[in-house]
């Protein structure tokens, strides 16, 4: 017996959920997307700041 491709099923569920969220409330979906981008941007900036201070720049 083989296991179903869990990763593929999970990815399809995520895509379907994202499309549903965008279609039902596009403004809220845009706000969430903007927040995610800001979180990632701040995280990358903090990592660069950490390594700059670690290296003494």
C-alpha positions as CSV (number, residue, x, y, z in Angstrom):
1,X,0.0,0.0,0.0
2,X,1.3,3.4,-0.9
3,X,0.5,6.7,0.8
4,X,-1.3,9.4,-1.2
5,X,0.9,12.3,-2.2
6,X,0.2,14.4,0.9
7,X,2.3,17.3,-0.2
8,X,0.4,17.7,-3.5
9,X,-3.0,17.4,-1.8
10,X,-1.9,20.0,0.8
11,X,-0.7,22.4,-1.8
12,X,-4.0,22.2,-3.7
13,X,-5.9,22.8,-0.5
14,X,-3.8,25.9,0.2
15,X,-4.3,27.2,-3.4
16,X,-8.1,26.6,-3.2
17,X,-8.3,28.4,0.2
18,X,-6.3,31.4,-1.1
19,X,-8.5,31.7,-4.1
20,X,-11.6,31.4,-1.9
21,X,-10.3,34.1,0.5
22,X,-9.5,36.4,-2.4
23,X,-12.9,36.0,-4.1
24,X,-15.0,36.3,-0.9
25,X,-13.2,39.3,0.6
26,X,-10.5,40.9,-1.7
27,X,-9.8,43.8,0.6
28,X,-9.1,41.7,3.6
29,X,-7.0,39.3,1.5
30,X,-4.9,42.3,0.2
31,X,-4.4,43.4,3.8
32,X,-3.2,40.0,4.9
33,X,-0.9,39.8,1.9
34,X,0.5,43.2,2.6
35,X,1.1,42.2,6.3
36,X,2.9,39.0,5.2
37,X,5.2,41.0,2.9
38,X,6.0,43.5,5.7
39,X,6.7,40.7,8.2
40,X,9.1,39.0,5.7
41,X,10.8,42.4,4.9
42,X,11.3,43.2,8.5
43,X,12.6,39.8,9.3
44,X,15.2,40.0,6.5
45,X,16.2,43.5,7.6
46,X,16.7,42.3,11.2
47,X,18.8,39.4,10.0
48,X,21.1,41.8,8.1
49,X,21.2,44.1,11.1
50,X,22.2,41.2,13.3
51,X,25.0,40.0,11.1
52,X,26.2,43.6,10.5
53,X,26.5,44.2,14.3
54,X,28.0,40.7,14.7
55,X,30.7,41.5,12.2
56,X,31.2,45.0,13.6
57,X,30.1,47.1,10.6
